[in-house]
Amino acid sequence: MTTTSALQCTGLDAGYGSVTVTRGIDLAVAPGSVLAVLGPNGAGKTTLMLTLAGLLPRLAGDVRVHGTALRDARPAAANKAGVILVPDSRALFTTLTVRENLKVARRSDSMSVDDAMDLFPALRKRLDVTAGALSGGEQQMLAVARGLVQRPRVLLIDEMSMGLAPVIVEELVPVVRRIADESGAAVVIVEQHVGLAIELADEAVVLVHGEVTLRGRSTELAGDRGRLESAYLGAVPAN
């Protein structure tokens, strides 16, 4: 019996107007698993994430959540289907408190703020502090927690470690893994730090110039760093 992917895209072309940035992307992410999207700057990783979330129109291909096709360029519909994006900008309401940022994101079936704080104990003491007064690490925790309270079926996290101290990143990695393991959500994470991504993810793909140059199980890729390095140069086939 075949399990329906939590997230699947087929033949996905994405870009801006007439400019195609990613071409022919095929992805399938199972419930409760983590997919790392790797690649150099300018590879199209953020464009891919914005398109999956419905914030950019697809130039070709389709996107499905648990087998149901998503309407193109409809971020509200994607959100309602359970596709939640944590953008690289974090996009917090800086004048609102931590508690208020979480409450704004909640809906009728949302996780409680208290339950979300179980995964982010460092934020529990900061619930009444404005988001703008938080450290970079705390802001990233809040951005992920805001996504979590919406009970995502698919959680997209763009550049989680950007600008953060290694000690903070080490705190976030097990949290993201727990979200996938305990909630059953599929997690897609864009990450520049290859070692971090391989540690966190079940599978990984490498994007170069908008195309997948390598895909595989993280355990396999971790043991073949030469192949990973070649993939970054577009020198190995995707399969």
C-alpha positions in Angstrom: 0.0 0.0 0.0 1.4 3.4 -1.1 1.3 6.2 1.5 0.2 9.5 0.0 2.9 12.2 0.2 2.2 15.1 2.5 3.7 17.3 -0.1 4.3 16.5 -3.8 5.2 18.8 -6.7 5.7 17.6 -10.2 7.4 19.4 -13.1 7.4 22.6 -11.1 8.8 25.6 -12.9 8.9 28.8 -10.8 10.1 32.3 -11.3 9.2 35.9 -11.7 7.1 36.9 -14.7 8.8 35.6 -17.8 12.0 34.7 -16.0 12.2 31.1 -15.0 14.3 30.4 -11.9 13.6 26.7 -11.2 12.8 24.1 -13.8 11.2 20.7 -13.7 11.3 20.2 -9.9 9.9 16.9 -8.7 9.6 16.5 -4.9 7.7 14.1 -2.7 7.8 14.5 1.1 6.2 11.9 3.4 4.3 12.8 6.5 6.6 13.1 9.5 9.8 13.4 7.4 12.2 16.3 6.8 13.5 17.3 3.4 16.6 19.6 3.2 16.9 21.8 0.1 20.5 22.6 -0.4 22.5 24.7 -2.9 24.6 27.8 -3.5 23.2 31.3 -3.4 21.0 32.1 -6.3 20.1 28.4 -6.9 16.4 29.2 -6.6 15.7 27.7 -3.2 13.7 30.7 -1.8 11.8 31.0 -5.1 10.8 27.3 -4.7 9.6 27.9 -1.2 7.6 31.0 -2.1 5.9 29.1 -4.9 5.1 26.1 -2.8 3.4 28.5 -0.3 1.4 30.1 -3.1 3.1 33.4 -2.8 4.5 33.2 -6.4 2.5 31.9 -9.4 3.7 28.6 -10.9 5.1 28.8 -14.4 4.4 25.1 -14.9 3.7 21.9 -12.9 1.4 21.2 -10.0 1.6 21.1 -6.2 -0.4 18.6 -4.0 -0.9 18.3 -0.3 -2.0 14.8 0.8 -3.1 14.2 -2.8 -5.2 17.3 -3.2 -4.1 19.8 -5.8 -3.4 23.3 -4.6 -4.8 26.3 -6.6 -2.0 28.3 -8.1 -0.9 31.6 -6.5 -3.4 31.4 -3.7 -1.5 31.8 -0.4 -4.7 31.7 1.6 -5.7 28.4 0.1 -2.3 27.0 0.6 -2.4 28.1 4.3 -5.9 26.6 4.7 -4.6 23.3 3.3 -1.9 23.3 6.0 1.1 24.7 4.1 2.8 27.1 6.5 5.9 29.1 5.5 8.5 30.4 8.0 10.3 33.0 5.7 13.9 33.9 5.9 12.9 37.4 6.9 10.9 35.9 9.9 8.2 38.5 9.2 7.3 39.1 12.8 5.1 41.9 14.1 7.9 43.6 16.0 5.7 45.9 18.0 3.6 43.0 19.3 4.6 40.8 22.2 5.6 37.1 21.7 2.2 36.1 23.0 0.4 38.5 20.6 2.4 37.3 17.6 1.3 33.7 18.4 -2.3 34.7 19.0 -2.5 36.5 15.7 -1.5 33.3 13.9 -3.9 31.1 15.7 -7.2 29.8 14.2 -10.0 27.6 15.5 -8.0 24.3 15.3 -4.7 25.8 16.4 -2.3 24.6 19.0 -2.4 26.5 22.3 0.3 29.0 23.0 1.2 27.0 26.1 1.7 23.8 24.2 3.9 25.6 21.7 6.0 26.9 24.5 6.8 23.4 25.6 9.0 23.2 22.5 10.5 26.7 23.1 11.0 27.0 26.9 13.4 30.0 26.4 10.4 31.9 25.0 8.1 31.1 27.8 9.8 33.7 30.0 9.6 36.3 27.1 5.9 36.0 26.3 5.2 39.6 27.2 8.3 41.1 25.5 7.9 42.7 22.1 9.3 40.7 19.2 11.5 43.6 18.3 13.3 43.4 21.6 14.2 39.7 21.2 17.6 38.4 20.2 18.0 37.0 16.7 17.8 33.5 18.1 14.6 34.2 20.0 13.1 35.8 17.0 13.8 32.7 14.9 12.2 30.5 17.7 9.2 32.8 17.6 8.9 32.5 13.8 9.0 28.7 14.0 6.6 28.7 17.0 4.1 30.9 15.1 4.2 28.4 12.3 3.7 25.5 14.7 0.6 26.9 16.4 -1.2 26.7 13.1 -0.8 22.9 13.1 0.9 22.6 9.8 0.6 19.6 7.6 3.6 20.9 5.6 6.0 23.3 7.3 8.4 25.3 5.0 11.4 26.8 6.8 13.6 29.1 4.8 17.2 29.6 6.1 16.6 28.8 9.7 20.3 29.3 10.7 20.8 32.6 8.9 22.6 35.1 11.2 22.4 32.9 14.3 25.1 31.8 16.6 26.0 28.1 16.4 24.8 27.5 20.0 21.3 28.8 19.1 21.2 26.7 15.9 22.0 23.6 18.0 18.9 24.3 20.1 16.7 24.7 17.0 17.7 21.5 15.2 16.2 19.0 17.6 13.0 21.2 17.8 12.4 21.0 14.1 13.1 17.2 14.2 10.5 16.9 17.0 7.9 18.8 15.0 8.2 16.3 12.2 8.3 13.3 14.5 5.6 14.2 17.0 3.1 16.1 14.8 3.5 14.1 11.6 4.0 17.3 9.6 6.2 17.2 6.5 9.1 19.7 6.9 11.0 21.2 4.0 14.0 23.3 5.2 16.2 25.4 3.0 19.7 25.6 4.6 23.1 26.8 3.6 24.9 24.8 6.3 25.2 21.3 4.7 26.3 19.6 7.9 23.4 20.9 9.8 20.9 20.0 7.1 22.2 16.4 6.7 22.0 16.0 10.5 18.4 17.2 10.6 16.9 15.8 7.4 15.8 12.4 6.2 16.4 13.2 2.6 18.1 16.1 0.7 18.1 17.6 -2.7 20.7 20.0 -4.2 19.6 22.8 -6.4 22.0 24.4 -8.8 20.9 27.0 -11.4 17.3 26.1 -10.7 17.6 22.3 -11.3 18.1 19.3 -9.0 21.6 18.0 -9.4 21.5 15.5 -6.6 18.9 13.8 -4.3 19.1 11.0 -1.8 18.9 9.8 1.8 20.8 12.0 4.1 22.6 9.1 5.7 23.9 8.1 2.2 24.9 11.7 1.3 26.7 12.2 4.6 29.1 9.4 3.7 29.9 10.9 0.3 30.9 14.5 0.7 32.7 14.4 -2.6 29.5 13.7 -4.4 27.8 16.5 -2.5 30.6 18.9 -3.5 30.3 17.8 -7.2 26.5 18.4 -7.0 27.0 22.0 -6.0 28.9 22.4 -9.2 26.2 20.7 -11.2 28.5 17.8 -12.0 26.4 14.8 -11.0 23.0 13.6 -12.2 19.9 14.0 -10.1 19.2 10.2 -9.9 
